[in-house]
Amino acid sequence: METTIKTTSNKYHRPAWMRVLDILLRTGHVGFAGILLGGFIFEVPLYDLYLWHYLTIFTGLGLLLLELRHSLGWPHQVRGLIGIVHIGLPGLIHFFPAMVIPFTWVTLATGGIVSHMPRKFRYWSILYRKVVD
């Protein structure tokens, strides 16, 4: 007697390695950004924060590459648009250095909000005016 195994199709499935890497990068990114924000709040000299600055950038770029590998629709979805704002906010610090703490807080908040937003909002596309996976 032949046994068949029924599998369910999951169009949102990512390979296991990608999920593990995403979790590791995301955890590191939030941690490094938190250290960076704490350094700004406690007025640690910028030189002493370079490691955390670069680790935040490196893990953020890793997350961006994973998002693009998972879906090329990312840039025109709400999650991508907020992600672009999330990436651009720290750049404003170069023009308004006195605002480093508020800009860093808002950057952390946008990352947290979009990460926990319901799928129907995160995947909504401004290009197609509907949820796109």
N, C-alpha and C positions, 0 to 999 in steps of 0.2 A: 504494500500500500504506500502510495506516494504522499508525502506530507508537504503541503505548501505553507509557506509562512506569509501571512498577510502583513504588508507594511503600509503605513499611512504616509501619504505624500505631504510634505511640509514645505511650501514654497519659501518659507522664511529660514530654512535650514542653512546653517553655515558649517563648513568643516570644523571638526573639533579643535584642530590646531588654531584656527582663526578665532574661535571663541575664547580659548585659553589666552592667546596673545592679546586679544582685546581687553580681557579682564585685567591682565597684568599691566598693560600699558595704561589703562584708565585709572587703576589704583595708584600706580606710580605718578601719573600726571596730577591727580588731585593732591596727593601727598607732597610732591615737589612744589606745586603752586601754593599750597598751604604754608610750607616753610618760607617760600618767597614772600608771601603776604605778611607773615609774622616778622620776617626780617625788616620789611618796610615799616611796619607798625612800630617796632622797637628800635628803629633807626640804626640798623646794622649797616656798616659801610658797604657800598655797592660792590666793592672788590671782593668782600667775603660772601657775597650772594651769587657770584658768577656761576659756580657749579650748579646751584639750584635753578638758576635762570636757564642755563643750557639744558639741564635735564628736563625742565618743563617744556622747553621748545622741542627737544628730541622726542619725548613721549607724545606730545601733541601732533607732531608730524607723522609719527607712527600711526596714531589714531586716524588721522586724515587719510593716509594711504590705505588703511584697512577699510575705511568707509567707501572710498572710491573703488577699491577692488570688489567690495561686496555689491555696490550699486553705483552705476554711472549717473543715475538720476538724482543722486544726493545734492548737487549744486542748485537744482530748481525746486527742491522740496523744502518745507519749513525747517527741517533739521539742518539742512545745508545752509540755508540763508542765515539762520541764527548762528550756525557754526562759523560762517564767514565774519559775522559781527564779532563773535567770540575771539576770532583770530585778530581782527583789526583793532579791537579796543586797546590792547597793550601797546600798539603802535602809537596811539594818541599820547601816551606818556612822554614820548620824545618831544612832543610839541607843548605839553602842559605838565612839566615834571612835578609841580606842586600838587597835582591831582593823582599821584601814583597810587595812593591808598584807595580812594573812591573808584578809580578805573579798575584796579585789581579786584576789588569786591564785586563790582558789576560783572567783570569777566568771569569770576567764579560762579556768580549767580546765574548767568546765562548758560554756562555749561551744565550746572545742576538742573536747571529748569528744563532744558531741551532733552536731557538724558532721561528725565522722569515723566515727560509729557506723554499722554496716550498716543498710541500708534496712529489713530485716525487724524491727529493733528501733525505729528512729526512727519508723516509720509505724504501729506497733502502737497500737491505740486502747483506752483503758481503758473507754470507753463500749460498744464493740462486741466487745471481747475478741478482736480479730483485727487483722491488718494491713489498714488502710484507706487507699486512695490518694485 
